[in-house]
């Protein structure tokens, strides 16, 4: 009998339209450009477009914020000098205010080199391989890596739920399969 009561309570809680308590702490999401959120290709292209630009150019951080679902996270990973794995977790707002200043002052251009995607229903996981330059005229990139995008469609538009990334190192080169476009049907 006790298991039945507990099961009914759990089912009622899951089925109820319970508000996300964390959402109350999130800033309002600016209105997105329809063309930025119409497809997985469009939303990933919009991220690269917003963060890229020459030194001294302000970025459109409201456009950036408009791409992310409430509660979204950006998570850079890597290793420190001792080889210990590290990661940092940012909200889109924290990324815009903390990383954004450096992108604007130093110049930063990131472009997609390849993508491998998988879709199930309304969710997509995309490994987007990138390279980064300080100026478009730079002969070689100063960095390459993979951005792992988790994207969700709510029936009206696409939202970025997270971007989780790691830069390439000599000991961890990007596999050739991630340097091609294999996007399936997202």
C-alpha positions as a printed NumPy array, in Angstrom:
array([[  0.   ,   0.   ,   0.   ],
       [  2.78 ,   2.421,   0.933],
       [  4.551,   1.78 ,  -2.419],
       [  1.307,   2.568,  -4.249],
       [  0.886,   5.898,  -2.454],
       [  4.495,   6.879,  -3.103],
       [  4.164,   5.856,  -6.767],
       [  1.005,   7.951,  -7.154],
       [  2.693,  10.97 ,  -5.582],
       [  5.698,  10.607,  -7.899],
       [  3.468,  10.249, -10.961],
       [  1.472,  13.313,  -9.91 ],
       [  4.652,  15.361,  -9.454],
       [  6.066,  14.294, -12.8  ],
       [  2.776,  14.904, -14.611],
       [  2.13 ,  18.255, -12.936],
       [  3.227,  21.404, -14.668],
       [  5.692,  22.288, -11.917],
       [  7.576,  25.509, -12.634],
       [ 11.353,  25.311, -12.92 ],
       [ 12.532,  26.982,  -9.718],
       [ 15.906,  27.733, -11.298],
       [ 14.207,  29.656, -14.118],
       [ 13.222,  32.425, -11.702],
       [ 16.927,  33.186, -11.258],
       [ 17.6  ,  33.317, -14.999],
       [ 17.546,  36.612, -16.905],
       [ 14.856,  36.942, -19.568],
       [ 15.912,  35.566, -22.951],
       [ 15.923,  38.267, -25.667],
       [ 13.77 ,  37.692, -28.749],
       [ 15.705,  35.641, -31.317],
       [ 15.932,  36.361, -35.019],
       [ 13.717,  33.767, -36.686],
       [ 16.458,  32.894, -39.185],
       [ 18.918,  32.189, -36.309],
       [ 16.74 ,  29.526, -34.685],
       [ 14.99 ,  27.95 , -37.689],
       [ 17.348,  24.963, -37.922],
       [ 20.306,  23.296, -36.241],
       [ 22.573,  24.626, -39.   ],
       [ 21.268,  28.152, -38.448],
       [ 21.687,  28.212, -34.669],
       [ 25.238,  26.814, -34.803],
       [ 26.149,  29.266, -37.579],
       [ 24.7  ,  32.117, -35.458],
       [ 26.943,  31.209, -32.484],
       [ 30.076,  31.276, -34.645],
       [ 28.933,  34.538, -36.248],
       [ 28.264,  36.322, -32.945],
       [ 31.542,  35.423, -31.233],
       [ 33.679,  36.204, -34.299],
       [ 35.007,  39.631, -35.199],
       [ 38.096,  41.828, -35.357],
       [ 39.79 ,  43.434, -32.372],
       [ 37.801,  46.417, -31.158],
       [ 34.476,  45.239, -32.603],
       [ 31.608,  44.926, -30.136],
       [ 29.697,  41.662, -30.365],
       [ 25.903,  41.427, -30.346],
       [ 25.574,  39.742, -26.956],
       [ 21.764,  40.039, -26.975],
       [ 21.731,  37.987, -30.169],
       [ 24.037,  35.488, -28.433],
       [ 21.76 ,  35.281, -25.367],
       [ 18.7  ,  34.761, -27.598],
       [ 20.103,  31.439, -28.846],
       [ 20.204,  29.752, -25.433],
       [ 17.464,  28.009, -23.459],
       [ 16.926,  29.22 , -19.892],
       [ 19.41 ,  27.344, -17.709],
       [ 21.814,  26.683, -20.608],
       [ 25.508,  26.193, -19.922],
       [ 28.816,  26.675, -21.73 ],
       [ 31.576,  24.351, -20.512],
       [ 35.183,  24.671, -21.684],
       [ 37.432,  21.766, -20.718],
       [ 41.12 ,  21.005, -20.872],
       [ 44.159,  20.135, -18.799],
       [ 46.313,  22.294, -16.579],
       [ 50.143,  22.196, -16.673],
       [ 50.232,  19.16 , -14.38 ],
       [ 47.909,  17.249, -16.723],
       [ 44.908,  17.368, -14.416],
       [ 41.585,  17.683, -16.218],
       [ 39.783,  20.984, -15.691],
       [ 36.468,  22.452, -16.703],
       [ 34.651,  25.703, -16.154],
       [ 30.874,  26.161, -16.212],
       [ 29.397,  29.417, -17.473],
       [ 25.892,  30.673, -18.097],
       [ 25.511,  32.497, -21.434],
       [ 25.555,  35.747, -19.444],
       [ 28.818,  34.826, -17.701],
       [ 30.394,  33.857, -21.019],
       [ 29.347,  37.174, -22.592],
       [ 30.704,  39.267, -19.725],
       [ 33.831,  37.239, -18.868],
       [ 35.054,  35.742, -22.154],
       [ 33.408,  38.372, -24.333],
       [ 35.731,  41.2  , -23.305],
       [ 38.776,  39.181, -24.412],
       [ 37.168,  38.225, -27.732],
       [ 36.418,  41.879, -28.438],
       [ 39.826,  43.255, -27.397],
       [ 42.043,  40.591, -29.017],
       [ 40.067,  39.757, -32.12 ],
       [ 38.665,  36.28 , -32.55 ],
       [ 37.351,  34.353, -35.535],
       [ 36.045,  30.835, -35.106],
       [ 34.863,  28.8  , -38.067],
       [ 33.354,  25.385, -38.409],
       [ 35.552,  22.804, -40.173],
       [ 33.263,  19.781, -39.897],
       [ 30.257,  18.455, -38.051],
       [ 28.894,  15.085, -36.997],
       [ 25.316,  15.136, -35.706],
       [ 22.803,  12.704, -34.353],
       [ 19.136,  13.369, -33.767],
       [ 16.511,  11.677, -31.678],
       [ 13.073,  13.318, -31.718],
       [ 13.514,  16.946, -30.737],
       [ 17.11 ,  16.707, -29.484],
       [ 20.352,  16.915, -31.438],
       [ 23.929,  16.243, -30.371],
       [ 26.396,  17.891, -32.764],
       [ 30.191,  17.628, -32.646],
       [ 31.239,  20.827, -34.43 ],
       [ 34.962,  20.916, -35.198],
       [ 36.4  ,  24.432, -35.27 ],
       [ 39.526,  26.443, -35.742],
       [ 40.253,  29.854, -34.206],
       [ 42.256,  32.823, -35.465],
       [ 42.853,  36.311, -34.072],
       [ 42.508,  37.838, -37.551],
       [ 41.051,  36.541, -40.811],
       [ 44.43 ,  37.226, -42.419],
       [ 46.271,  34.877, -40.018],
       [ 47.89 ,  32.125, -42.02 ],
       [ 47.385,  29.444, -39.367],
       [ 44.842,  29.069, -36.561],
       [ 46.103,  29.396, -32.999],
       [ 43.684,  26.696, -31.866],
       [ 41.415,  23.897, -33.06 ],
       [ 38.961,  21.786, -31.13 ],
       [ 35.458,  20.381, -30.913],
       [ 32.348,  22.147, -29.663],
       [ 29.759,  19.631, -28.512],
       [ 26.375,  21.318, -29.007],
       [ 23.239,  19.945, -27.361],
       [ 20.262,  21.501, -29.12 ],
       [ 16.514,  21.145, -28.506],
       [ 13.431,  22.038, -30.51 ],
       [ 10.352,  23.059, -28.529],
       [  8.076,  22.82 , -31.587],
       [  8.558,  26.51 , -32.41 ],
       [ 12.333,  26.995, -32.609],
       [ 15.718,  25.507, -31.801],
       [ 17.47 ,  26.266, -28.483],
       [ 21.039,  25.624, -27.391],
       [ 20.976,  23.72 , -24.099],
       [ 24.748,  23.444, -23.768],
       [ 28.041,  23.853, -25.546],
       [ 30.76 ,  21.636, -24.103],
       [ 34.189,  21.957, -25.72 ],
       [ 37.794,  20.872, -25.687],
       [ 40.771,  22.214, -27.623],
       [ 43.063,  20.001, -29.62 ],
       [ 46.496,  19.171, -28.174],
       [ 49.48 ,  17.26 , -29.585],
       [ 48.505,  14.334, -27.348],
       [ 44.841,  14.564, -28.331],
       [ 44.582,  15.306, -32.069],
       [ 41.165,  15.665, -33.703],
       [ 40.208,  12.394, -35.417],
       [ 39.789,  12.684, -39.195],
       [ 36.119,  11.63 , -38.962],
       [ 35.328,  14.904, -37.145],
       [ 36.871,  17.051, -39.885],
       [ 34.047,  16.211, -42.323],
       [ 30.416,  17.214, -42.504],
       [ 28.155,  14.286, -41.602],
       [ 25.029,  15.967, -40.306],
       [ 22.443,  13.304, -41.017],
       [ 19.02 ,  14.929, -40.998],
       [ 18.802,  17.429, -38.123]])
